[in-house]
Amino acid sequence: MDPALWAELESWAQDELRSVNGQIEYLLKQAVAKRKGGAGAQATPAKTSSSR
């Protein structure tokens, strides 16, 4: 994995109080739900930071 992408995921995961693996799993679940058009795509949105 691109080290810059890993660093972004790691920072995002810390903001969300998750491990990097937990953050990746969360994002994948959201993507799958969105692709299927399921209600999971409307789950609590991940926090974003304007500094990134």
N, CA, C and O of each residue as an XYZ file, in Angstrom:
208
protein
N       0.859     -1.174      0.000
C       0.000      0.000      0.000
C       0.902      1.233      0.000
O       1.965      1.250      0.622
N       0.460      2.236     -0.697
C       1.173      3.509     -0.750
C       1.334      4.056      0.675
O       0.344      4.194      1.393
N       2.567      4.369      1.090
C       2.783      4.875      2.452
C       2.003      6.153      2.776
O       1.585      6.353      3.917
N       1.809      7.002      1.791
C       1.038      8.229      2.032
C      -0.428      7.899      2.315
O      -1.048      8.515      3.182
N      -0.978      6.930      1.586
C      -2.358      6.510      1.828
C      -2.471      5.877      3.206
O      -3.426      6.141      3.937
N      -1.499      5.041      3.564
C      -1.501      4.406      4.887
C      -1.498      5.473      5.982
O      -2.237      5.362      6.960
N      -0.668      6.503      5.819
C      -0.577      7.574      6.816
C      -1.912      8.299      6.955
O      -2.322      8.634      8.066
N      -2.590      8.544      5.836
C      -3.900      9.196      5.882
C      -4.926      8.318      6.592
O      -5.707      8.802      7.411
N      -4.917      7.027      6.274
C      -5.848      6.097      6.930
C      -5.555      6.004      8.422
O      -6.474      5.943      9.239
N      -4.282      5.994      8.771
C      -3.896      5.909     10.177
C      -4.367      7.140     10.952
O      -4.892      7.022     12.060
N      -4.178      8.309     10.367
C      -4.628      9.546     11.000
C      -6.142      9.576     11.132
O      -6.668      9.946     12.181
N      -6.841      9.190     10.078
C      -8.306      9.159     10.075
C      -8.815      8.176     11.124
O      -9.762      8.465     11.855
N      -8.171      7.008     11.188
C      -8.561      5.992     12.163
C      -8.404      6.528     13.583
O      -9.268      6.299     14.430
N      -7.330      7.227     13.846
C      -7.126      7.808     15.174
C      -8.223      8.810     15.501
O      -8.718      8.846     16.627
N      -8.600      9.615     14.530
C      -9.688     10.586     14.731
C     -10.993      9.885     15.090
O     -11.796     10.414     15.858
N     -11.202      8.690     14.532
C     -12.434      7.927     14.732
C     -12.328      6.906     15.866
O     -13.253      6.129     16.103
N     -11.187      6.917     16.563
C     -10.930      5.976     17.666
C     -11.029      4.523     17.202
O     -11.611      3.677     17.880
N     -10.443      4.253     16.026
C     -10.412      2.909     15.462
C      -8.965      2.535     15.157
O      -8.088      3.396     15.073
N      -8.736      1.243     14.994
C      -7.462      0.785     14.447
C      -7.499      1.043     12.936
O      -8.562      1.289     12.366
N      -6.342      0.983     12.309
C      -6.320      1.151     10.853
C      -7.136      0.036     10.200
O      -7.909      0.291      9.276
N      -6.966     -1.196     10.677
C      -7.748     -2.298     10.112
C      -9.242     -2.075     10.320
O     -10.042     -2.345      9.424
N      -9.619     -1.587     11.488
C     -11.021     -1.289     11.760
C     -11.556     -0.206     10.842
O     -12.696     -0.276     10.383
N     -10.725      0.801     10.574
C     -11.131      1.892      9.686
C     -11.320      1.378      8.266
O     -12.290      1.735      7.597
N     -10.397      0.541      7.807
C     -10.510     -0.023      6.465
C     -11.771     -0.877      6.357
O     -12.492     -0.794      5.362
N     -12.042     -1.694      7.369
C     -13.249     -2.521      7.359
C     -14.500     -1.643      7.325
O     -15.435     -1.931      6.577
N     -14.526     -0.580      8.121
C     -15.662      0.350      8.157
C     -15.894      0.958      6.765
O     -17.026      1.009      6.282
N     -14.816      1.415      6.133
C     -14.933      2.036      4.822
C     -15.391      1.030      3.765
O     -16.199      1.361      2.898
N     -14.876     -0.188      3.839
C     -15.294     -1.214      2.887
C     -16.767     -1.567      3.059
O     -17.485     -1.733      2.073
N     -17.215     -1.681      4.295
C     -18.635     -1.975      4.546
C     -19.520     -0.872      3.988
O     -20.560     -1.149      3.391
N     -19.114      0.380      4.181
C     -19.889      1.497      3.632
C     -19.929      1.437      2.107
O     -20.977      1.662      1.501
N     -18.793      1.135      1.492
C     -18.730      1.077      0.028
C     -19.611     -0.039     -0.514
O     -20.309      0.150     -1.510
N     -19.585     -1.203      0.133
C     -20.413     -2.332     -0.313
C     -21.893     -1.986     -0.155
O     -22.691     -2.250     -1.054
N     -22.261     -1.397      0.983
C     -23.661     -1.027      1.210
C     -24.116      0.014      0.183
O     -25.234     -0.050     -0.328
N     -23.237      0.964     -0.109
C     -23.586      1.995     -1.092
C     -23.774      1.370     -2.471
O     -24.701      1.721     -3.200
N     -22.895      0.451     -2.818
C     -22.996     -0.222     -4.118
C     -24.292     -1.009     -4.237
O     -24.906     -1.053     -5.304
N     -24.705     -1.630     -3.139
C     -25.948     -2.403     -3.128
C     -27.171     -1.512     -2.950
O     -28.300     -1.974     -3.111
N     -26.958     -0.239     -2.618
C     -28.062      0.670     -2.384
C     -28.723      0.442     -1.042
O     -29.872      0.833     -0.834
N     -28.006     -0.186     -0.137
C     -28.564     -0.524      1.170
C     -28.539      0.624      2.147
O     -27.898      1.649      1.917
N     -29.247      0.434      3.242
C     -29.336      1.454      4.280
C     -28.001      1.672      4.975
O     -27.785      2.732      5.563
N     -27.097      0.692      4.923
C     -25.788      0.841      5.553
C     -25.002      1.998      4.989
O     -24.128      2.541      5.665
N     -25.294      2.383      3.768
C     -24.603      3.510      3.155
C     -24.973      4.816      3.840
O     -24.252      5.808      3.724
N     -26.092      4.821      4.554
C     -26.531      6.019      5.259
C     -26.088      6.010      6.719
O     -26.569      6.816      7.517
N     -25.182      5.111      7.073
C     -24.690      5.024      8.448
C     -24.004      6.319      8.834
O     -23.744      7.174      7.988
N     -23.717      6.454     10.098
C     -23.062      7.653     10.608
C     -21.844      7.965      9.760
O     -20.952      7.124      9.652
N     -21.772      9.130      9.161
C     -20.639      9.454      8.309
C     -19.370      9.576      9.128
O     -19.403      9.989     10.287
N     -18.264      9.217      8.527
C     -16.978      9.344      9.185
C     -16.636     10.820      9.327
O     -16.972     11.636      8.469
N     -15.968     11.144     10.413
C     -15.547     12.527     10.617
C     -14.443     12.864      9.649
O     -13.613     12.018      9.313
N     -14.435     14.101      9.202
C     -13.357     14.564      8.351
C     -12.717     15.766      8.987
O     -13.338     16.480      9.775
N     -11.510     15.974      8.648
C     -10.783     17.124      9.174
C     -10.446     18.042      8.021
O      -9.958     17.590      6.985
N     -10.697     19.303      8.186
C     -10.427     20.259      7.126
C      -8.939     20.504      6.960
O      -8.523     21.145      5.995
N      -8.121     20.000      7.894
C      -6.681     20.210      7.801
C      -6.010     19.198      6.874
O      -4.796     19.263      6.680
N      -6.760     18.276      6.306
C      -6.174     17.274      5.413
C      -6.628     17.475      4.015
O      -6.235     16.723      3.123
